[in-house]
Amino acid sequence: RCLNSFVNKFDVTLITLFTLPDIYREAHINTARAIAMGAIIKELL
């Protein structure tokens, strides 16, 4: 039971480590895009 709990925790950690960079990259791209759009709109106004 203890080992099973450890394995589940390990799986969650691995999944988090694998998915987190994608989420972070997605957020980073969206932020950069928002900043770029803001700059373009500011130029146009």
PyMOL Python script that loads the backbone (N, CA, C, O; Angstrom):
from pymol import cmd

cmd.read_pdbstr("""\
ATOM      1  N   ARG A   1       0.839  -1.206   0.000  1.00  0.00           N
ATOM      2  CA  ARG A   1       0.000   0.000   0.000  1.00  0.00           C
ATOM      3  C   ARG A   1       0.874   1.256   0.000  1.00  0.00           C
ATOM      4  O   ARG A   1       0.617   2.207  -0.738  1.00  0.00           O
ATOM      5  N   CYS A   2       1.897   1.239   0.832  1.00  0.00           N
ATOM      6  CA  CYS A   2       2.804   2.390   0.928  1.00  0.00           C
ATOM      7  C   CYS A   2       3.534   2.589  -0.402  1.00  0.00           C
ATOM      8  O   CYS A   2       3.658   3.707  -0.901  1.00  0.00           O
ATOM      9  N   LEU A   3       4.012   1.475  -0.961  1.00  0.00           N
ATOM     10  CA  LEU A   3       4.740   1.528  -2.227  1.00  0.00           C
ATOM     11  C   LEU A   3       3.826   2.027  -3.346  1.00  0.00           C
ATOM     12  O   LEU A   3       4.229   2.834  -4.183  1.00  0.00           O
ATOM     13  N   ASN A   4       2.588   1.530  -3.343  1.00  0.00           N
ATOM     14  CA  ASN A   4       1.616   1.928  -4.360  1.00  0.00           C
ATOM     15  C   ASN A   4       1.387   3.430  -4.304  1.00  0.00           C
ATOM     16  O   ASN A   4       1.318   4.095  -5.338  1.00  0.00           O
ATOM     17  N   SER A   5       1.270   3.955  -3.102  1.00  0.00           N
ATOM     18  CA  SER A   5       1.079   5.392  -2.908  1.00  0.00           C
ATOM     19  C   SER A   5       2.279   6.149  -3.464  1.00  0.00           C
ATOM     20  O   SER A   5       2.127   7.182  -4.117  1.00  0.00           O
ATOM     21  N   PHE A   6       3.469   5.627  -3.200  1.00  0.00           N
ATOM     22  CA  PHE A   6       4.697   6.262  -3.682  1.00  0.00           C
ATOM     23  C   PHE A   6       4.731   6.270  -5.210  1.00  0.00           C
ATOM     24  O   PHE A   6       5.095   7.273  -5.825  1.00  0.00           O
ATOM     25  N   VAL A   7       4.348   5.144  -5.816  1.00  0.00           N
ATOM     26  CA  VAL A   7       4.351   5.031  -7.279  1.00  0.00           C
ATOM     27  C   VAL A   7       3.362   6.023  -7.883  1.00  0.00           C
ATOM     28  O   VAL A   7       3.658   6.664  -8.891  1.00  0.00           O
ATOM     29  N   ASN A   8       2.187   6.148  -7.268  1.00  0.00           N
ATOM     30  CA  ASN A   8       1.190   7.103  -7.761  1.00  0.00           C
ATOM     31  C   ASN A   8       1.729   8.520  -7.690  1.00  0.00           C
ATOM     32  O   ASN A   8       1.552   9.308  -8.619  1.00  0.00           O
ATOM     33  N   LYS A   9       2.391   8.840  -6.579  1.00  0.00           N
ATOM     34  CA  LYS A   9       2.963  10.172  -6.400  1.00  0.00           C
ATOM     35  C   LYS A   9       4.032  10.409  -7.469  1.00  0.00           C
ATOM     36  O   LYS A   9       4.134  11.498  -8.033  1.00  0.00           O
ATOM     37  N   PHE A  10       4.827   9.366  -7.736  1.00  0.00           N
ATOM     38  CA  PHE A  10       5.895   9.454  -8.731  1.00  0.00           C
ATOM     39  C   PHE A  10       5.302   9.705 -10.115  1.00  0.00           C
ATOM     40  O   PHE A  10       5.811  10.528 -10.877  1.00  0.00           O
ATOM     41  N   ASP A  11       4.207   8.980 -10.438  1.00  0.00           N
ATOM     42  CA  ASP A  11       3.534   9.159 -11.725  1.00  0.00           C
ATOM     43  C   ASP A  11       3.033  10.583 -11.871  1.00  0.00           C
ATOM     44  O   ASP A  11       3.216  11.212 -12.913  1.00  0.00           O
ATOM     45  N   VAL A  12       2.402  11.089 -10.821  1.00  0.00           N
ATOM     46  CA  VAL A  12       1.883  12.459 -10.857  1.00  0.00           C
ATOM     47  C   VAL A  12       3.019  13.443 -11.084  1.00  0.00           C
ATOM     48  O   VAL A  12       2.880  14.396 -11.851  1.00  0.00           O
ATOM     49  N   THR A  13       4.152  13.208 -10.409  1.00  0.00           N
ATOM     50  CA  THR A  13       5.313  14.090 -10.557  1.00  0.00           C
ATOM     51  C   THR A  13       5.819  14.065 -12.001  1.00  0.00           C
ATOM     52  O   THR A  13       6.109  15.109 -12.585  1.00  0.00           O
ATOM     53  N   LEU A  14       5.920  12.858 -12.569  1.00  0.00           N
ATOM     54  CA  LEU A  14       6.388  12.732 -13.951  1.00  0.00           C
ATOM     55  C   LEU A  14       5.448  13.438 -14.913  1.00  0.00           C
ATOM     56  O   LEU A  14       5.882  14.180 -15.794  1.00  0.00           O
ATOM     57  N   ILE A  15       4.147  13.198 -14.732  1.00  0.00           N
ATOM     58  CA  ILE A  15       3.152  13.823 -15.611  1.00  0.00           C
ATOM     59  C   ILE A  15       3.260  15.338 -15.509  1.00  0.00           C
ATOM     60  O   ILE A  15       3.218  16.044 -16.516  1.00  0.00           O
ATOM     61  N   THR A  16       3.400  15.831 -14.273  1.00  0.00           N
ATOM     62  CA  THR A  16       3.522  17.270 -14.053  1.00  0.00           C
ATOM     63  C   THR A  16       4.761  17.806 -14.756  1.00  0.00           C
ATOM     64  O   THR A  16       4.702  18.836 -15.427  1.00  0.00           O
ATOM     65  N   LEU A  17       5.883  17.106 -14.602  1.00  0.00           N
ATOM     66  CA  LEU A  17       7.134  17.553 -15.218  1.00  0.00           C
ATOM     67  C   LEU A  17       7.026  17.575 -16.738  1.00  0.00           C
ATOM     68  O   LEU A  17       7.598  18.444 -17.397  1.00  0.00           O
ATOM     69  N   PHE A  18       6.281  16.603 -17.296  1.00  0.00           N
ATOM     70  CA  PHE A  18       6.156  16.550 -18.749  1.00  0.00           C
ATOM     71  C   PHE A  18       5.172  17.576 -19.290  1.00  0.00           C
ATOM     72  O   PHE A  18       5.388  18.135 -20.365  1.00  0.00           O
ATOM     73  N   THR A  19       4.079  17.831 -18.545  1.00  0.00           N
ATOM     74  CA  THR A  19       3.052  18.735 -19.058  1.00  0.00           C
ATOM     75  C   THR A  19       3.337  20.190 -18.732  1.00  0.00           C
ATOM     76  O   THR A  19       2.928  21.083 -19.473  1.00  0.00           O
ATOM     77  N   LEU A  20       4.038  20.439 -17.625  1.00  0.00           N
ATOM     78  CA  LEU A  20       4.290  21.808 -17.192  1.00  0.00           C
ATOM     79  C   LEU A  20       5.026  22.644 -18.239  1.00  0.00           C
ATOM     80  O   LEU A  20       4.612  23.776 -18.490  1.00  0.00           O
ATOM     81  N   PRO A  21       6.099  22.143 -18.864  1.00  0.00           N
ATOM     82  CA  PRO A  21       6.786  22.947 -19.884  1.00  0.00           C
ATOM     83  C   PRO A  21       5.845  23.362 -21.016  1.00  0.00           C
ATOM     84  O   PRO A  21       5.938  24.483 -21.518  1.00  0.00           O
ATOM     85  N   ASP A  22       4.933  22.459 -21.425  1.00  0.00           N
ATOM     86  CA  ASP A  22       3.984  22.792 -22.489  1.00  0.00           C
ATOM     87  C   ASP A  22       3.065  23.920 -22.051  1.00  0.00           C
ATOM     88  O   ASP A  22       2.835  24.872 -22.797  1.00  0.00           O
ATOM     89  N   ILE A  23       2.536  23.805 -20.822  1.00  0.00           N
ATOM     90  CA  ILE A  23       1.650  24.846 -20.293  1.00  0.00           C
ATOM     91  C   ILE A  23       2.415  26.160 -20.208  1.00  0.00           C
ATOM     92  O   ILE A  23       1.908  27.214 -20.591  1.00  0.00           O
ATOM     93  N   TYR A  24       3.654  26.083 -19.695  1.00  0.00           N
ATOM     94  CA  TYR A  24       4.476  27.278 -19.525  1.00  0.00           C
ATOM     95  C   TYR A  24       4.785  27.923 -20.876  1.00  0.00           C
ATOM     96  O   TYR A  24       4.707  29.141 -21.035  1.00  0.00           O
ATOM     97  N   ARG A  25       5.139  27.070 -21.851  1.00  0.00           N
ATOM     98  CA  ARG A  25       5.467  27.568 -23.191  1.00  0.00           C
ATOM     99  C   ARG A  25       4.236  28.227 -23.808  1.00  0.00           C
ATOM    100  O   ARG A  25       4.330  29.296 -24.413  1.00  0.00           O
ATOM    101  N   GLU A  26       3.078  27.578 -23.649  1.00  0.00           N
ATOM    102  CA  GLU A  26       1.824  28.111 -24.180  1.00  0.00           C
ATOM    103  C   GLU A  26       1.529  29.477 -23.575  1.00  0.00           C
ATOM    104  O   GLU A  26       1.177  30.417 -24.287  1.00  0.00           O
ATOM    105  N   ALA A  27       1.675  29.582 -22.259  1.00  0.00           N
ATOM    106  CA  ALA A  27       1.416  30.843 -21.558  1.00  0.00           C
ATOM    107  C   ALA A  27       2.410  31.903 -22.019  1.00  0.00           C
ATOM    108  O   ALA A  27       2.051  33.062 -22.222  1.00  0.00           O
ATOM    109  N   HIS A  28       3.669  31.486 -22.182  1.00  0.00           N
ATOM    110  CA  HIS A  28       4.725  32.403 -22.596  1.00  0.00           C
ATOM    111  C   HIS A  28       4.426  32.957 -23.992  1.00  0.00           C
ATOM    112  O   HIS A  28       4.559  34.156 -24.235  1.00  0.00           O
ATOM    113  N   ILE A  29       4.022  32.066 -24.906  1.00  0.00           N
ATOM    114  CA  ILE A  29       3.698  32.470 -26.276  1.00  0.00           C
ATOM    115  C   ILE A  29       2.503  33.418 -26.264  1.00  0.00           C
ATOM    116  O   ILE A  29       2.502  34.436 -26.956  1.00  0.00           O
ATOM    117  N   ASN A  30       1.473  33.072 -25.460  1.00  0.00           N
ATOM    118  CA  ASN A  30       0.282  33.925 -25.381  1.00  0.00           C
ATOM    119  C   ASN A  30       0.633  35.293 -24.832  1.00  0.00           C
ATOM    120  O   ASN A  30       0.125  36.307 -25.311  1.00  0.00           O
ATOM    121  N   THR A  31       1.506  35.330 -23.821  1.00  0.00           N
ATOM    122  CA  THR A  31       1.921  36.602 -23.223  1.00  0.00           C
ATOM    123  C   THR A  31       2.676  37.437 -24.255  1.00  0.00           C
ATOM    124  O   THR A  31       2.415  38.630 -24.410  1.00  0.00           O
ATOM    125  N   ALA A  32       3.616  36.800 -24.960  1.00  0.00           N
ATOM    126  CA  ALA A  32       4.405  37.502 -25.973  1.00  0.00           C
ATOM    127  C   ALA A  32       3.490  38.039 -27.072  1.00  0.00           C
ATOM    128  O   ALA A  32       3.674  39.155 -27.558  1.00  0.00           O
ATOM    129  N   ARG A  33       2.499  37.225 -27.457  1.00  0.00           N
ATOM    130  CA  ARG A  33       1.558  37.624 -28.505  1.00  0.00           C
ATOM    131  C   ARG A  33       0.726  38.814 -28.040  1.00  0.00           C
ATOM    132  O   ARG A  33       0.481  39.751 -28.801  1.00  0.00           O
ATOM    133  N   ALA A  34       0.293  38.765 -26.773  1.00  0.00           N
ATOM    134  CA  ALA A  34      -0.515  39.857 -26.214  1.00  0.00           C
ATOM    135  C   ALA A  34       0.293  41.150 -26.184  1.00  0.00           C
ATOM    136  O   ALA A  34      -0.222  42.219 -26.513  1.00  0.00           O
ATOM    137  N   ILE A  35       1.563  41.048 -25.786  1.00  0.00           N
ATOM    138  CA  ILE A  35       2.438  42.227 -25.731  1.00  0.00           C
ATOM    139  C   ILE A  35       2.642  42.783 -27.144  1.00  0.00           C
ATOM    140  O   ILE A  35       2.584  43.994 -27.358  1.00  0.00           O
ATOM    141  N   ALA A  36       2.879  41.885 -28.102  1.00  0.00           N
ATOM    142  CA  ALA A  36       3.082  42.307 -29.487  1.00  0.00           C
ATOM    143  C   ALA A  36       1.829  42.990 -30.029  1.00  0.00           C
ATOM    144  O   ALA A  36       1.913  44.030 -30.682  1.00  0.00           O
ATOM    145  N   MET A  37       0.660  42.395 -29.752  1.00  0.00           N
ATOM    146  CA  MET A  37      -0.604  42.978 -30.205  1.00  0.00           C
ATOM    147  C   MET A  37      -0.799  44.355 -29.586  1.00  0.00           C
ATOM    148  O   MET A  37      -1.222  45.293 -30.262  1.00  0.00           O
ATOM    149  N   GLY A  38      -0.489  44.472 -28.291  1.00  0.00           N
ATOM    150  CA  GLY A  38      -0.614  45.751 -27.594  1.00  0.00           C
ATOM    151  C   GLY A  38       0.277  46.802 -28.232  1.00  0.00           C
ATOM    152  O   GLY A  38      -0.135  47.948 -28.411  1.00  0.00           O
ATOM    153  N   ALA A  39       1.508  46.408 -28.578  1.00  0.00           N
ATOM    154  CA  ALA A  39       2.458  47.334 -29.195  1.00  0.00           C
ATOM    155  C   ALA A  39       1.955  47.774 -30.571  1.00  0.00           C
ATOM    156  O   ALA A  39       2.037  48.950 -30.925  1.00  0.00           O
ATOM    157  N   ILE A  40       1.433  46.816 -31.340  1.00  0.00           N
ATOM    158  CA  ILE A  40       0.920  47.125 -32.683  1.00  0.00           C
ATOM    159  C   ILE A  40      -0.268  48.077 -32.586  1.00  0.00           C
ATOM    160  O   ILE A  40      -0.357  49.055 -33.329  1.00  0.00           O
ATOM    161  N   ILE A  41      -1.189  47.775 -31.651  1.00  0.00           N
ATOM    162  CA  ILE A  41      -2.375  48.629 -31.476  1.00  0.00           C
ATOM    163  C   ILE A  41      -1.952  50.031 -31.051  1.00  0.00           C
ATOM    164  O   ILE A  41      -2.518  51.026 -31.503  1.00  0.00           O
ATOM    165  N   LYS A  42      -0.948  50.095 -30.174  1.00  0.00           N
ATOM    166  CA  LYS A  42      -0.458  51.395 -29.698  1.00  0.00           C
ATOM    167  C   LYS A  42       0.121  52.189 -30.876  1.00  0.00           C
ATOM    168  O   LYS A  42      -0.059  53.403 -30.968  1.00  0.00           O
ATOM    169  N   GLU A  43       0.824  51.478 -31.778  1.00  0.00           N
ATOM    170  CA  GLU A  43       1.394  52.131 -32.959  1.00  0.00           C
ATOM    171  C   GLU A  43       0.286  52.673 -33.857  1.00  0.00           C
ATOM    172  O   GLU A  43       0.395  53.774 -34.396  1.00  0.00           O
ATOM    173  N   LEU A  44      -0.775  51.894 -34.013  1.00  0.00           N
ATOM    174  CA  LEU A  44      -1.872  52.283 -34.899  1.00  0.00           C
ATOM    175  C   LEU A  44      -2.662  53.458 -34.341  1.00  0.00           C
ATOM    176  O   LEU A  44      -3.140  54.301 -35.100  1.00  0.00           O
ATOM    177  N   LEU A  45      -2.804  53.520 -33.012  1.00  0.00           N
ATOM    178  CA  LEU A  45      -3.634  54.578 -32.411  1.00  0.00           C
ATOM    179  C   LEU A  45      -2.972  55.940 -32.423  1.00  0.00           C
ATOM    180  O   LEU A  45      -3.558  56.915 -31.951  1.00  0.00           O
TER     181      LEU A  45
END
""", "prot")
cmd.dss("prot")
cmd.show_as("cartoon", "prot")
cmd.util.cbc("prot")
cmd.orient("prot")
